[in-house]
Every structure is written in C-alpha cells, then in structure tokens.
Amino acid sequence: MEIMRDIIKNFNKNNLILILFYFFTSLVLTSLFIGLDNLSINNTKWLFSGDDRSAHQIGWYFFRNDIWRFPLGVNPNFGDQIGNSIVYSDSIPIFALIFKAINFLLPEKFQYFSLWFVLCFFLQGILSYFLILKFTDNKIISICLSFIFLLFPPALHRIGWHPALFAHWTLILSFFLILKEDVKENSNWILLILLTSLIHFYFTVINLIIYNLIKFFNLIYKRIKLKNYLFSIFTCHI
C-alpha cells in the first residue's frame, strides 16, 4: 500500500519513536478493554463467556486441527451447511490462515484475538496519525487527533462481539487512496479489497462502494474514459 511505502521510505529515529508510542498505546488500550490477563495468547477462557466470541474461537479450533483443504478456508468440521468456511465463523481468515501455517509452533491452548486487537489499535492509531498529518503538517496535533480514531465508539463497540469488524483501519487506508492524484490507479485498490476479503466482507463491500463512486465521478467529470472505467470496475469485481 502507498502509505506503507511512504512510512518505510521516510523511516528514521523519529518514526521509530512514533511506532513504539503507538505500539505501547495499543497494548494499554487492549488491556483496558479486554483485561490485562487476556493479552496472553495462552488464555482462552475469556473467549467462552457465552457471546459470539466463543464461536470465533471454536471456528479457529476446528480449522486449526483440520487438514489443509481447497479452497483455502474450508472448515467442514465446524458444521456442515452453515459453517463450512472459516469466513462464516468470523474467525478473521487472514490470521487463521497465517497461524494454521505455523500450527506446529503453537501451544495447545492458543488464541490470536488479543494479538488482533493490538494490531488493530496500532494500525488505527498510526495510520490516522499520518492521515491527519497530511492536512495539518503538525505532529502534535496529529497525535492528539489520532486518539479520536483510536477511541472511535462504533469500532470499540465491536471488541466484545465481532473482533473482525474492529478493523476500521482498512477504511483509513481507503482515504489514502482517495487522496492520491492518479485517477487511473487500480492496483492498490485491488490489494485493499483483497485484504478486506480476508478480514470481513463488510469492509470489502464498503470499499467496493467507495471505489465505484470514485470511478463513477471520475467518469462523469471526464477524468477517465469509458473503457478505462469499465476495465477498472471489472478488475475490482472479479
């Protein structure tokens, strides 16, 4: 993604301090919202409190202990008809695939949802910082305003029930793509849409809507030709 390349390109001591700041902030916020003890990857008890989190963990458990199947993500042991994919248990497919690949390294009791929350807080914070910095060109203001994104109520509301829907940072990435001047850019949008499909289809649909609206207005205002519009729409929908 463009913003990731910019961060790596401009990496320096100040950015290292910034990364550490948001990393420790994400650890603190995660511990506040799920409990300090629940940060441990070996602690699975908090996921079995009677709400949807138990289904997420059980879905991962069956997927983890099954053989690799095609298409990737197939999880028939979790339940035929209604639960034949890791997608349907909202077990964050991208994490499920990564950790299944290194399953031989994992302890018997293992959950990755606390890691997911830490990652989401981190990306939500640092991406919002760089987004705000584009408009303010002031680091202090950008840090302060980034906490509006970090403590965004609709996102925080999802921590207890739908961890996958906590990935509001994917929407921040779409803003970076909107701000790009290249109206013919498709590759980064395709990567973002593929990424969201490995997290939750809600984000995929939202980004597809945003992408379609951008391309439509570019066509209306004659920034792109009809053939380019049709090609871009086709490539992002297959």
KAQUI-V727554 format. One record per residue. PSI is psi in whole degrees, 0 to 359 (NA if undefined). OMEGA is omega in whole degrees, 0 to 359 (999 if undefined). NEAR is the number of other ideal C-beta (glycine too) atoms within 8 Angstrom. Layout:
# KAQUI-V727554
PSI | OMEGA | NEAR
PSI | OMEGA | NEAR
This chain:
# KAQUI-V727554
150 | 184 | 9
314 | 183 | 9
323 | 179 | 10
319 | 178 | 7
322 | 179 | 8
318 | 180 | 9
315 | 180 | 11
319 | 181 | 7
321 | 183 | 6
21 | 183 | 7
131 | 177 | 7
187 | 183 | 6
320 | 180 | 5
320 | 178 | 6
327 | 177 | 10
317 | 177 | 9
320 | 179 | 8
315 | 179 | 10
316 | 178 | 9
321 | 179 | 8
311 | 182 | 9
332 | 177 | 13
311 | 179 | 10
327 | 175 | 8
319 | 180 | 12
324 | 177 | 15
317 | 180 | 10
313 | 182 | 8
320 | 179 | 10
316 | 180 | 13
327 | 179 | 11
323 | 186 | 5
333 | 180 | 8
349 | 181 | 10
138 | 183 | 7
318 | 180 | 5
331 | 185 | 7
359 | 174 | 10
334 | 183 | 12
134 | 179 | 7
345 | 180 | 9
350 | 182 | 7
110 | 180 | 12
356 | 185 | 10
321 | 184 | 5
344 | 180 | 11
350 | 181 | 11
58 | 182 | 9
13 | 176 | 7
356 | 179 | 4
196 | 185 | 7
341 | 183 | 8
330 | 179 | 14
322 | 178 | 11
323 | 178 | 9
316 | 181 | 16
320 | 179 | 14
321 | 177 | 10
316 | 177 | 17
321 | 181 | 15
313 | 180 | 8
321 | 180 | 11
319 | 180 | 15
319 | 186 | 12
10 | 178 | 6
165 | 175 | 10
164 | 174 | 3
134 | 180 | 6
163 | 176 | 8
136 | 0 | 5
156 | 181 | 5
136 | 180 | 7
349 | 179 | 11
132 | 186 | 10
62 | 188 | 15
333 | 181 | 8
342 | 179 | 7
337 | 179 | 13
120 | 181 | 7
155 | 178 | 6
299 | 187 | 5
346 | 185 | 6
44 | 187 | 11
18 | 176 | 11
149 | 177 | 9
338 | 179 | 15
320 | 188 | 8
344 | 176 | 11
3 | 181 | 15
43 | 183 | 13
23 | 179 | 13
78 | 187 | 14
319 | 183 | 11
321 | 177 | 9
321 | 180 | 11
318 | 180 | 15
318 | 180 | 12
311 | 185 | 8
335 | 174 | 13
325 | 180 | 10
332 | 179 | 6
29 | 183 | 8
327 | 182 | 8
345 | 179 | 4
349 | 189 | 4
149 | 175 | 8
165 | 182 | 6
313 | 175 | 3
116 | 184 | 7
136 | 172 | 11
145 | 181 | 11
7 | 185 | 11
326 | 176 | 12
322 | 176 | 14
322 | 179 | 9
317 | 180 | 12
318 | 178 | 15
314 | 180 | 13
317 | 182 | 9
317 | 176 | 13
316 | 181 | 14
309 | 182 | 12
322 | 177 | 10
319 | 182 | 15
307 | 187 | 15
325 | 178 | 13
321 | 178 | 13
325 | 176 | 15
308 | 182 | 13
329 | 177 | 13
313 | 180 | 11
324 | 179 | 12
328 | 178 | 11
330 | 183 | 8
327 | 186 | 6
329 | 186 | 9
31 | 180 | 5
117 | 186 | 7
320 | 181 | 6
313 | 178 | 6
319 | 182 | 9
319 | 178 | 13
314 | 181 | 10
314 | 182 | 7
338 | 179 | 11
337 | 180 | 13
342 | 172 | 9
321 | 177 | 8
320 | 180 | 12
326 | 183 | 12
30 | 181 | 7
114 | 187 | 10
315 | 180 | 6
329 | 178 | 7
314 | 181 | 10
329 | 180 | 9
335 | 184 | 8
350 | 184 | 11
317 | 185 | 10
336 | 188 | 6
316 | 185 | 8
85 | 182 | 9
323 | 182 | 13
328 | 181 | 11
4 | 176 | 10
354 | 186 | 12
56 | 179 | 11
348 | 177 | 12
338 | 176 | 11
331 | 177 | 13
327 | 176 | 10
321 | 177 | 14
324 | 179 | 12
328 | 177 | 13
322 | 177 | 9
320 | 180 | 14
325 | 177 | 12
322 | 183 | 8
349 | 178 | 6
144 | 183 | 9
341 | 183 | 3
102 | 184 | 5
346 | 181 | 7
2 | 182 | 7
125 | 179 | 9
328 | 189 | 9
317 | 180 | 6
325 | 176 | 11
319 | 179 | 12
317 | 178 | 10
318 | 180 | 9
317 | 180 | 14
321 | 176 | 13
319 | 179 | 8
313 | 181 | 10
330 | 178 | 15
340 | 177 | 8
4 | 177 | 8
295 | 177 | 12
137 | 184 | 12
340 | 175 | 8
315 | 180 | 7
327 | 177 | 13
313 | 180 | 11
315 | 180 | 8
314 | 180 | 11
328 | 175 | 15
320 | 177 | 11
314 | 179 | 8
314 | 181 | 10
315 | 180 | 12
320 | 179 | 9
318 | 179 | 8
312 | 181 | 9
324 | 179 | 12
314 | 180 | 9
327 | 175 | 8
324 | 177 | 11
315 | 181 | 11
317 | 181 | 6
13 | 172 | 6
34 | 174 | 5
337 | 174 | 6
158 | 179 | 11
163 | 182 | 5
318 | 182 | 6
323 | 177 | 6
324 | 178 | 9
312 | 181 | 13
320 | 179 | 8
316 | 181 | 8
321 | 178 | 12
319 | 181 | 10
316 | 184 | 8
334 | 181 | 9
0 | 182 | 12
355 | 180 | 6
NA | 999 | 4
